[in-house]
Amino acid sequence: MAASTLLFNVAKDTTVYSQLMKRSLISFTLSLVTLTSLAPVTLAAPPRNPDKEETCEILVVGGGLAGAATAYEGLLAGRTVCLTEITDWVGGQISSQGTSALDERPTQRSRLFYSRGYLELRERIQRKYGELNPGDCWVSESCFLPRDAHNLLFDTLQDAAKRGKGQLKWFPSTVVKELNINSTGNLIEGAIAIQHKPAAGAPPLNTESLSQTIEDSYRYENSSRFDKSIVRFVPQRQQQGQGNAPNWYVVDATETGEMIALADVPYRLGIDPRSHLEPSSSSTTNDPYCTQGFTYTFAMEATEEPQTHRMPSFYPQYEPYYSYELQRLADFGLVFTYRRIWSPGEGEPTKFGGVNFTAPAPRDISMQNWTWGNDYRPGNAEDNLAFTREQLQATGQLSPGGWMGGLRADSLRKGEEISQGYFHWLVAGTTDSQLGDGVKKPQPNNRYLSGLDSPMGTVHGLSKYPYMREGRRIIGRPAYGYPEGFTVWEIDISRRDYKEDYYRQTLSPEMYRNLRTALAGREALSIIGGQKQPDEVMRRTRSSIYPDSVGIGHYAIDFHPCMTQTPPEAPNNTEREGERQGAGQAYPFQIPLRAMIPQKIDNMLVAGKSIATSHIAAAAYRVHSFEWSSGAAAGTTAAFALETGIAPYQLTDQLPQQEPQLRVLRQRLEKTGNPTAFPDTSIFNENWDEWR
């Protein structure tokens, strides 16, 4: 990497970095990210003609919070939005994934500094229940029922369509099977999707679990389970816009980066190699198999009387895994109320491990999402959930018509089993893998909630889709200072000082010097010029500031690490060594537009967890309000691009030079109530202590 590249990473968010560039005095090299390139994906003829053709201006694939936010802003801008979702609920984390406890930071929440759509969602929750926290949980100020979240959010989208005079075309139970990419490989011209409904005489949707149905849902043929309708999505405008600008936009808002894999754009999975930009990485090389764990949530209800609990046949396989994890957490009442989503009664005030809460009372409902409980954490080539590009190619999923969702169904099944087994451990278990004997006591006065009218809306009682913390992450386009492709790295957001002995001993002297230089901000030249030693300069105390920021987020760098051995539930298994090294607090951070623009495809944007972040940065860029902010940016950017005839990549391709149209876009976002920066953000503000 040239000296100018290092200095750009150091001072890219200052007004003087162009002068610093010219005074570069060092040079060094980093390992290149190697990517295998295939020919563009082409559209294979399905076994029968499409049953219908739908036109859109914005096709949003994935109906989670990022996808819903994209649709929300597109509709308010008067656009025709097609929104597909593999389940039959919109909302992702808060509905189909069951994590209906909003992860928020105290200062951002106290100031209500969020995107307008996220604020509207919170207001609707308040109106629905008469309060934000009908569950009286202690992890958040808002815990509620997943089944209500879908209804609230769908009403929000319908109202947005009315206010903005846009058109919402909603496609639940729908997956995208193929993309039609033009001969030059830079535009998606169409997409083929499969929508399913119960076949005649078959049980209703959500009777079987995802592991049982996922492969069927991606096959064209009808089955004894599903009748299927093949939908072709095409641009509403048949001609390209001015200057051959794209005539529609496709937004990947899926939970695992399905469209970026299907379009075969460059992306990363799992651990990034250790570098001065990612100094806490647990590996000197990349490891695509170690991603954060995923979780099937479920709901349980406290009862007056003890219940009869039958041990699942697979329980002994997973029993060696379950644990309260830490002594200060080893209390059933604390765990139950952590994400309690409904509390019609009044429990007794109590305290454990320094946490004040009201004890569980009959009819209280808790949603369970616990690291050493229902997290499933594979980390090896034999059991990883999201297939790598090589695995996709080996299984034929990159061949025309071969896409099957890119996930390992057997790992989904085991994730379902470990979750159902965790309930049995909570109510009947007496072992604890981390704390030993004598800690866990049976809690029989609880029942597992299942059925189509249950909080999760499934006969089996598990969430319709697992809560995903990490999937495929794009590598942005090469840019000034980012020759291997734009990425938000660990040091761009972490509050860590990096002066600990760990970094001095683990990093090479050159890497440590480059790290301190990159953290020095405006004083970088004094290190480069030799006037000061690396440790003599205080690190900048803020996150990186981006000229193309289109959204915001704030959360801790929070890890649910993969396990060392396979299978993850093996007795005495441990978390991957060093994976929690990067965990800790983060400064309020930004969402650069460059992190949402993939390579190769000009009319695709990425929203949600698949934007261009590193493995460690992704551990903070994954919570509810961030997803919404990124989706709001994607919807606004797509509408702006259609209006102006300027493709998103053209808004950033001249940076660090001035980009007048980029400034107009950012002004539009701010004017419409979608912040692109936190209050008082500047290179001169180094005081962020109040932002907890």
C-alpha positions, 0 to 999 in steps of 0.5 A: 500500500502506498503512503498516500493510501495510508494517509487517506485512511488516517486523514480521510475525514479531515479537510486537510488530507489532500495536503497531507497526501502530498507529503507522504514519507512512508510506503508499505504493502498489505496482502491483497484480497484475492477474488475469483471472478466468474462470467455474469449470471445469466437467466436460464429458462425456468421449467415453465413460463412466468405466471406473471410479470411485475414492474417496479422502479425499486425492487427490494429483496428482503423484508427485514428492517433494512428492506422495510426502510428502503420501501418506506422512503421509496414510497414516500418519494412516490416510487413503485416498490416491489418488496419480496420476503422469504417469510410472510411477515415484514420486519425481520429482526422485530417480527419474523426473527423474533428479536422484538427488543430494540437494541439502542444506546442510551444517549441516542435514545434519550435524544431520539436521534433516529431516522424518521421511519424508525421514530414512526415505528416507535410511536406506533408501538407506543400507541398500540400498547399505551407504552413502549415497553409492554414486556417490562424487559430490562435489556431495552426500553422497548420489548413487544410481541413479534406478531404485532410488529409485523402488523404495525410495520405493514400498516406503516408501509401502507400509510407511506404509500398513501402519503407519498403517492407511491405504490407498494407491491408486497410479495410474502413467501417469495424468494429470488431465484435468478438474475438477468444481467446484461451482456456487459455485466453491469446492470440487472435487467430482470429477476425471476422469483418464486412465490409459494402457498400451501398446496391443496390438502397441505398444512398451512404455512409456518407449520414446518420449520425453515430447515424443512422448507427452504430447499423446496421454496427455491425449486420451480416445481410444485410439491406436495407442500407448496403450489408455486407462482413464478414472478418475473420482475422487470423495470417499470421504465422500459428505456434507460434514463438520461445518459444511459442511467439505470431505469430501476434499482435492485436493493439487497436487503436480505439477511445473508447477502443473497443477491450479492452472492447470486450476482457474484460481486466481490464480498467477504465472509467471516474473519478478516486478516489481522492488519493495522486497520483490523488489529484485533483480528483473531487470525493472520489470514482470513477465515470465511467459515467463522461468522457470528452465531445465529439464533432461532428465538422462541417465546415461553410463558410463566404459569401458576402451576408446574407444567409437564415437560417432555425431553426432546430426543435430541436434547442429550446432544446439545445439553453439554453446551447450555449455560448461564455463562457468567456467575452474575447472570446465573439466575432464571428470573434475570434471564427470563425478564432480560427480553420479556416481551409481555407482562400483564401482571406485576412481579415483585421487585428484585435484584441479581448481579447488580440488575434491578427487575421485576420477577416473572409473574404468571402470564408473563411472556419471555423471548429467549435469545441467549449466547450459551443457550439458543445461539448456534455457532458453527465455525468450520467448513463442515458446518458453516451456515452461509456458503462461501463462493467456493462452496456455492460453486461446488454445489452448483448454486452459481450455475444458471438456475442453481441458486438455492438460497446459499445456506446449509439446511443441516445447520439450520436444523441444528440451530432449531434443535439447539433452541428447542433443547434450550427451552427444556434446559431452562425448565428441567435442566440441572447442568451448566457447561461453564459454571459447573454443578449446583448452579442450574435449578429446574423451573417447571412453572413455564410453558413453551408457546407454539401455534399460528396464534403464538407470538412467533406465529409458527406451529413449531414455536420457533421464529420463522427465520433465525436472527442473523448477526452476520452474513456476506459483506460486500467489498466496495469499489476501489477508491482513492485511499482504498485500492482493494475496495472500500471498507469500514474497518475496526479502527474506524469506530472502536473506542479502544486506545490500542496501547495495551501490551497485547497489540505491542506483542501481537503486531509487528513493529511496522504494523503497530507503527502504522496502527498508531499513525492511522489513529493519530488523526491530524497529528499523523504527519508528526509520526510519519516525519519522525518528530514524534514516536507513535505512543507519544501521540494521543489517538483521535477520540471519535469515529471516522468521518465520511464525506459520503455519509448517508446514515448513522448508527451506534452500538457496541462491538458485540460478539457471539463468536463461532466455536472452535470445534465441529460440531459447535455443541461438542462437549468442552468446546470453546469459543474461537480463541481471540474472537472477543479481542475486538469487542468493546464500546464504539463511537457513534458512527456513520454509514458511507454511501461507498459501503452500500455500492457493490462492485460491477453492478451499477443498479444495485445497492446494499442495505443492512448487514451486508454493507462493506464493513469488516468482520469486527466493525460488522459486530456493531453495524447490525442492530435495529436502528442501523438497519433502518438508517441504511435502508432509508439511505438506500430508498432515498438514494435509489429515488434520487438516482431515478430522478436525476439520472445519476447512478449512485457510484457516480455520486462518489467516484470523484472523491475526495474532490467535491461531489455537488450532487452528493451534497444535494442527496445528503441535504435531502436525507437531512431535510426529510428527517434521516440524519447523516451525522451525529450532532457536532460531528467534525474533525475538531470535536474530540469529546464523545464521552457523553455518547454512551 
